[in-house]
Amino acid sequence: MNSLTKPIQNNLIHIVCSIDKNYLQHCAVTITSIFSNTSTDNIAISIIYSNIDNESKTRLDLFIKEFTPYVKFILINEEDLKRFPISDHITLASYYRIFLADLIDPKIKKVLFLDCDLIIKKDLTPLWNIDISEYSHAAVIEYGVDNIHKESIGMIYNEPYFNAGVMLINLEYWRDQLVSQKAIQYIKQNTSKIKYWDQDVLNFVLQSKWVSINPSWNATGIAFRSEVWESCNFSRLTYKELTQASLDPYIIHFTGSYKPWHSYSVHPLKQEYYHYLIKTPWQDFKPIGKPSFIAKIILRLTKHLAFFKNTIYILLFRLLKK
């Protein structure tokens, strides 16, 4: 059953997350970081979910209500998604966002969709206020996805590809253009081509319809891996944008299989996750897995290299700004 404590208001910032039982804790961390850094508490949270027991759902519900009375849980039927391709660390929950326009109250015209492997470091109000009236959504380019992959899923050559973890969505556009139906049709006809799950699907369906925003609003793993930038043949502008995103990420996105809640994660900002974790009911959580001796050495070296790289970045960034 859905839970909504107050009627929806038009002046709210509407944030949507999608989770299953594996992401309850991480959702709480992301939401804590939102309210810790956003200037208004006039925020509504909608959680699209499946495979969560009532006790766990109630626990998360009561926690979110410490920040806002506007909380809604929307149950999705995973039976309709069973043939959707998944692999690695991805579960069917990744596909829930495809159905946003069908699941969210039709009175709501715009939502900010956020993955739950994010840490929000800046006020979300400027992001919310971006004008997307002429676009399907606003998102950050997913640097590192090459034209070969984009063409393999049917995208136009050289068309930019976005990361779907942070999307400011024009729900009116999604409803008018039947995005969920088009996405389902694409999955049925192109299952073998899909590599990056629902992100591939949305990039095909919404190509040329979205607006690119500052990479700092979704600083993915590649922003912190300057050693691969050259092999990706990035432009000077991309170097500059990724450098800025790594130095001052508005939203940290822990992409990839190794998340900060894994003991073997070497992300330079993994401690940001624990900074907010201790403010949640899951504060006693211990990192998953025991790092090997080699992993410990790599982690220590990574920390030293990260410090050295950041020092260089700061100098370069100051030079670029002149």
Summary of the structure (lengths in Angstrom):
residues: 322
radius of gyration: 19.4
end to end distance: 56.2
largest distance: 56.2
contacts: 982
relative contact order: 0.13
helix: 44%
strand: 15%
